Amino acid sequence: RLGLGARRWFCASPLQVMMQRATCGARAQVAAAAARCVSTSAPRRAVFADVTAAIGNTPVIKVNRLAPAGVNLYLKCEYFNPCSSVKDRLAKAIIEDAERRGVLKPGGTVVEATSGNTGIALAMVCAQRGYSFVAVMAASFSVERRKIMRALGAKVIVTPAPLGGTGMVKKAEELAEKHGWYLARQFETEANPAFHEKTTGPEILQAFEGKRLDYWVTGYGTGGTFTGVGRALKKERPEVKIVLSEPEKAPMVTSGEPQTRKEVLGEFGAPAEKHSKWEPHPIQGWAPNFIPLVAEKGLEAKLHDEVKLVGGDIAIQTALDLAQKEGIFCGISGGATVATALEVCRSAPKGSVVLAMIPDTAERYMSTPLFAGVPAEMSAEEQEIGGSTETAIHAS
C-alpha cells in the first residue's frame, strides 16, 4: 500500500498496450511503453497548514543541453516557492523573527524597500498572518511587480528611478519612523542569512549527499543566499568552491571599495550613500546601488573563492536559452547566474559538478528587456502555419 509521500510507479498493463497500439499504430513505440515503468512525480507533502509552510524544499534540476560535455551542471530552482522566488524564504524569516522578538504586534504594519521579489514575498506572508504591508520600490523596476504586490493587498510607494536603491531605502526608513511601522531591514537583518543557513544550505547538502559537488554559483541581492548557504557549505563541504557573481556595470565587490554605512532607528548598517562603482544594469534584484551589510558579512568571512563579472546582454540571452532549450523559465538574474556557471563549466576539470541558483521566474520580467524580442502578434511563419488549414486565423 502506498502512503501519501511515496513515489508511485505504474507499469503499462496488456490492455493499456493494446489501446496504445490501436491509438498510435506504432508497434515499436508500444513495445517500449510496455517495457517502461513511468514515475508520476517526486514525493511531496500533500497538505500544508498555510501557504508559508510550502516555502522551501525547491528542486535541483540538471541542465542537459546547454552545459559543456564532460561537466554536470545543476540548477536549484527557487521559482518553485509559493510566490515564485527565493525571497519567499527571506520574507518568512523576517516576519517570524519579528514575531518571536515581540516587535511586530498583531494587526501591525510592515514596511520595506524592495526591487519587487522581497515585496511580493512579504505581501504574501503579511496577508497570511493578518499584517498590513507597505512596499517602497524605485520606478526602474518592472511594473508587474507593483501589480502583484497590490493584488496581494499591499500598498506600493514608488520612488524616482534616479534615486536608485538608496532612495527607496531612505523612503522606507522615513515611513517607519513617521508611522511607527516595523522596518523589515532585509539588507541588514541576521534573520536573512540565518534562514538560508538552516534551510537552503541543508537542502543542497541533502541533494548532494554522498555525491560530488565542486562549485556553487550565486549572485547577490541582499546577500542572504550567498552568506547563509555559504556558511552551511563551508562548514559541511569545505571542498566546494563558491563563485560569487555581480553585474559588470556594478563591480562593487570586485572593486574592493568599502560601503559607507549609517545608523537608522537605533541600528547600524544601512547604506549611507550610493556606492561609487555602481551604474544602472538590467539584472533586477541583483546588486542594488550599495553593498548590503548581509553580503558584506559573507565577504568578510571569506566565504567566496572567486568573484566573476557578468554582462546584462549575456544574462538575458542565457535566460532565453534556458527557456527555449531546457524549458527552465527564469528571470534575468537566473540567466546571469547560469551564464557565470557556464563560464565556470568551460574551465572546470572533466567530471566536475556545478550547482547554480535560479532566484525567480521570467513572469516577473514581462515588461523588461528580457521580453523585448518576444512578439505578441503572429510572425509570418506562424501565419503561414495557421493558414495551412481551413479554419480562419486572427488577422493581426
N, C-alpha and C positions, 0 to 999 in steps of 0.2 A: 504494500500500500504506500502511495506517495504522499509525503507531507507537503505543506504549502511551500516550504523553501526548497524542496527537492528539484533537481533538474529532471525534466520529463523527456523521455526518448520514445519515439514512435517508429516502428518498422512497418513498411508497406505490407498489407495483407494480400493474399491471392486475389480477392475480389477487387481491391484497390488497383492491383496490377492490371487486371482485365479492363477496368474502367479507364485507366490511363492509356492502355493500348487502343481502346476504341476512340478515345478523345484525341490523342495526338498522332496516332498512326505511325509511331516511330518505335520499332521493336528494340533498337539499341538503347534508346532513352528509357524505355520501360524497364528493361533488364537492369540498368544502372540504378534506377529509382527503387526497384525491388530489393536490390542488394545493399542499399544505403539506409542507415538509420539517421533520422533527422532530429536535431535538437531544436526545441521550440524557443527557449530563452534561457538566459543565465538566471540563477536563483536570486530573487529579491524579496524583501518583505512585502507582503500583500497589503497590510493595513498600517497606517500611521495615525497617531493621536492628533496631530495637526501638521500643517504644511512645513513648519520648521524642522520637524523630525525627519523629513525626507531630504534634508540637506546633507551633502557629503556622499561618500562611497561611490564616487563617479568612476566610470570605466577607463581602463587603459586600452587603447586601440592601436594595432600595428599598421604602419604605413607600408603598403605593398607595391606601389607603382612609382612613387617619387624618390624613394631612398636609393642611394647608390648600391650596386651589387656588393655583397660581402659584408654589409653593415646593417644591423637591425635597428630601425627607428620606430619608437612608440610614442603615442600622444596620450596625455591624461586630459580627458575632455570634460572641462568644468561646466560646459553648457548643458550638461545633464542635471544640474541643480534645478530646483523648482522655478526660479526666475532667471534661469539660463546664464548664470555667470558665477565665477569663483567668489564674487563679492557677497553671495548669499552666506557663505561661511563667516565672513567678516561681520556682517550685519547681526547675525545670531550671536556672535561672540560679544559684540559691543553691548547689545541690549541685555543679554544675560549677565554680563559683568556689572552693568549699571544696576540691575535689579538686585544682585547679590550684595552690592555695596550700599544699597538703600538710597541712591542718589536719583533714581528715576521712580517717581511715585505713580500709582495707578491713575490713568487718565492724563498723564503728563505729556509734554511736547518735546520731541527730539528735533534738533536742527543740525544740519551738516552740509559742508561744501562737497560737491561731487561732480565728476565728469559724466555721471549717469548710472553706471552699474551699481555703485555703492548706494546711491539714492534709490534706485529701483528695489534693491535688496532690503534697505531699511524701510521703505514704504510697505513692502510685503510683511516684514516681521512686525512692524508697528500696527498694521491693520489686523494681524492675527492676535496681537497682545492687547489691543484697545488703546494704543497711544496715537497722538497726532504727530505728523511728521512734516517738517518744512525743509525743502531742499534748496540749496543755492548753487546755481550752475552757470558757468560762463556761456555766452551766446554762441561760442565757436563749436560747441558740441551738438551732436545730431538732435534734431527736433523730435524724432520718435522717442527719444529717451524722456523728454519732458512729458509727452503724451502718456507714456506708460506709467510714469510716476503719478500723474494726475488721475489716471484710470484706477490706480491703487489707493486713491484717496489723499494723496499728498498735495501740499501747496509747493509751487516751484517759483523761486525768485531768480530772475535771470540778470546776470551782471554783464557789463560791456566786454566784448571779446578781447580788446587790447589790454585789459587788466589781468587777464590770464588766471592761473591757479591761485596766485597770492591775492588777487582781487576778490575772488569768490570766498576764499578762506576768511579774509578780513570781514566781509559782509556777514558771514555765518557767526563769527565771533561777536560782532556788534549786536546781532539779533539775540544771541544767547544772553549777553549781558543786559540788554534793554528789557527783555521779557522774562528773564529767569528760566529760560528753556535749557534743557540738557544738551550740551555740545558733545557730539559723538567723538570727535578728535581721532578720526580714522588714521591720520598721518602720524600720530604720536602715541596712541594708547598701546600698552603692552598686551592688552587682550587680543589684539590683532595677530601678532606673530605666535602668541601662546596657543591660540586656537589651531593654527596651521601645524604647530609642532605636535599637537596631540591628535590631530585628525588627518590632514592631508599627508603629512610626513609618514605616519604609520600605515596609511593606505598604500603608499608607494612601496614601503618596506615589505608589506604583506604581499603585494602583487609580484614582487621580485624576490621573494624569499627562496633561498636555495638556487637562485638564478643569477646570471651575470648582469651587472649594470655598471657601465663605465662612465657615462656622462649624464648629468641632469641639466637641462637648459631652461632658463626662465628670464622674463623681463621684470620690470618693477613699475608699479604704480605707487602704492603706499610703501611697498617693500615687505608686506606681511608674508606673502608666499615665499619669497626669497629667504627672509630671515627665519621664519618658522620651520619651513621644510629643510632649509639649510642646517639648522641646529640638529634636527632629527637625523638627517643623513650623515652628518659629520660624527655624530655620537655612535650610530649603529653600523654605518657603512663608510668609514673614513676614506676608503679607496676610491669612492665615486667622486669624479671631478665635477665641480659646479661651475657652469658657464653663465654669467650674467650678461644680458643684452640690453642695450639702450639705443635710442634713435641717434643716427649720425648727425642730425641737426641739433641735438641737445646732449652733447657729450659731457654732462656734468660730472658723473663719476669718473670717467676717463681723464678728465682734466686734472683731478686731484685738488681742485679748488674747494675749500670748505664752504658749507652753507651757513650763513648767519642766522641766528635764532633769537627769539624773544619770549617773554613770559606773557601768557594770556589767562586771565581769570585764575591767577594763582599757580599756574603750572607752566614750566619752562619747556620749550622745544618747538613751538610753532615757527614757521619761516618768518624772518624779519623783512626779507625782500626777495625779489626775483634773483635767481642765480645768473651770473653774468654770461655763462656759456650756453644758456638756453635760447633756442629760437623755435618758432612755431613748427610743428610737424604733424603729419596726418595719423599718427598711431595713437588714437584716442584711448585714454585710460592709462597710458604709459607716461612716465617722466613728466609730471606737472612742471611748472616753471621754477621748481625748487627741489632739493633733495629731502624727502621726508625723514623725520627722525627715526622711524621704524626701519627704513632702508639703511640709514647711517649706522644703526646698531649692528646690522648684519655685516656691513663693510668693515666696521671697527673690529669685529670678531674674526675677520678674515675668512668668512665662510666661503667666499668665491675663490676659484682658482684662476679665473680669467674673465675679462670683460671684452665683449665684442660689440662693435657698432653695426647697425643695420639701417638701410635706407627705406624711406617710405614707399618708393615705387616697387622695390622687390618684395616688401611686406604685402602690398596689395596684390601683386601678381601671384605670390605664393598662396595667399588666401583663396584666390580664384582657382589656382591649380589644385588645391586640396578639395575644393568643391567639385570640380569637373573631372578629376582623376581618381579621387579617393572617396567621394561622397561625404566628406567632412566639411560641414557648413559653419565656418568660424569667421570671426571678425578680423580686422586689420592687425590687432595685437597678436592674435594667434598666428597669422601669416608671418609677422615679424619674428616671433619665437621660432617657428618652424624653418624660416629662412636661415636663421642663425644656426639651428640644429643641423640643417643640411650642410652648412659650411663646416661644422664640426665633423659630420659624417665623411665628408670628402677627404679630410686629413687624418681621420682615425684609423688605427690598425684594423686589418680584416678581422671580422668576427666581433667587433665592438658592438655594444648595445647602448643606444642613446634614448633618453626619455625627455620629451619637451612638454611644456604646459600649454593648453589651449584655454584661455581665460573666458571666452564668451562666444555668442552666436552671431552670425552675419546679419541676422534680422535687426540688430542694433545699429546697422550702418546703411540702411536703405537710402538715406539722403546724402551719403558721403561719397568720396571718390571711389570707394570700393565698387559701387554700382553705376558709376558714371558711364561705363561702356556697355551696360546691360539694358537693352531697349525694352520698352513696354509694348510697342507695336510689333506686328509680324514683319520679319525680314522678307526679302524677295524669295529666298529659298523656302521659307515657311509658307509663303503664299503659293508657291509652286506645288508644294506637297499638298496643301489644303485644296488646291484646285484640281488635283488629280482624280477626284471622285465627284459624284453628282451633287451631294448636299452642299448648300451655299456656305461660304465663309464670310466673316465680318469684313466689311470694307473699311480699311484704315485710311 
